Amino acid sequence: MSTLTEIEAALPALTERELKQLAANVDRLFRERKGALIYQDAHGLETEADLLLAADRAFQEYDRTEESHANRPSR
C-alpha cells in the first residue's frame, strides 16, 4: 500500500483539529517548495493550475454566450 493511499484512508478518522493541523502542514510544504502557488487565504490555496482552469471555463462560457447571440460558431 502506498503512503498516499494510507493517508487518504486515515483522513475520515481525523478530528477537526487534526485536519486543520494537516492542512497547515500541507500549505507550509507548498510555500517551502515555492511551487506554482498564487494565492493563499483562510479558505485554502489557489494554484496556477486552478487559475488556468477557471480562466478556461470562463472563456468557454463567454464563447457559448457569443455563439448564441451571434447565431454562428465562435472563431
C-alpha positions in Angstrom: 0.0 0.0 0.0 1.3 3.4 -0.9 1.9 6.2 1.6 -0.7 8.3 -0.2 -3.3 5.5 0.0 -2.6 5.1 3.7 -3.0 8.9 4.3 -6.3 9.0 2.3 -7.6 6.0 4.3 -6.8 7.7 7.6 -8.4 11.1 6.8 -12.0 10.3 7.7 -11.0 9.3 11.2 -9.2 12.6 11.9 -10.7 15.2 14.2 -11.3 18.7 13.0 -8.3 19.9 14.9 -6.1 17.2 13.3 -7.5 18.1 9.8 -6.6 21.7 10.4 -3.1 20.8 11.5 -2.7 18.6 8.5 -3.9 21.3 6.1 -1.5 23.8 7.7 1.4 21.4 7.2 0.4 20.8 3.5 0.1 24.6 3.0 3.6 25.1 4.6 5.1 22.5 2.3 3.6 24.2 -0.8 5.1 27.5 0.4 8.5 25.9 1.1 8.7 24.3 -2.3 7.8 27.6 -4.0 5.6 25.8 -6.5 3.0 27.4 -8.6 1.2 28.8 -5.5 -0.6 32.0 -6.5 -2.8 32.9 -3.6 -3.5 31.6 -0.1 -6.1 32.7 2.5 -8.2 31.3 5.2 -10.1 29.2 2.6 -7.1 27.5 1.2 -4.6 27.6 -1.7 -5.0 28.8 -5.2 -2.5 27.4 -7.7 -1.5 28.4 -11.2 -3.4 25.3 -12.4 -6.6 26.4 -10.6 -6.4 29.8 -12.2 -5.8 28.3 -15.7 -8.8 26.0 -15.2 -11.0 28.9 -14.0 -9.9 31.1 -17.0 -10.6 28.3 -19.4 -14.1 27.8 -18.0 -14.8 31.5 -18.2 -13.6 31.7 -21.8 -15.7 28.7 -22.8 -18.8 30.2 -21.2 -18.1 33.5 -23.0 -17.7 31.7 -26.3 -21.0 29.9 -25.8 -22.8 33.2 -25.0 -21.3 34.9 -28.0 -22.3 32.0 -30.3 -25.9 32.1 -29.0 -26.2 35.8 -29.6 -24.4 35.8 -33.0 -26.2 32.7 -34.3 -22.9 31.4 -35.5 -19.9 29.5 -34.2 -17.1 31.4 -32.5 -13.7 31.6 -34.1 
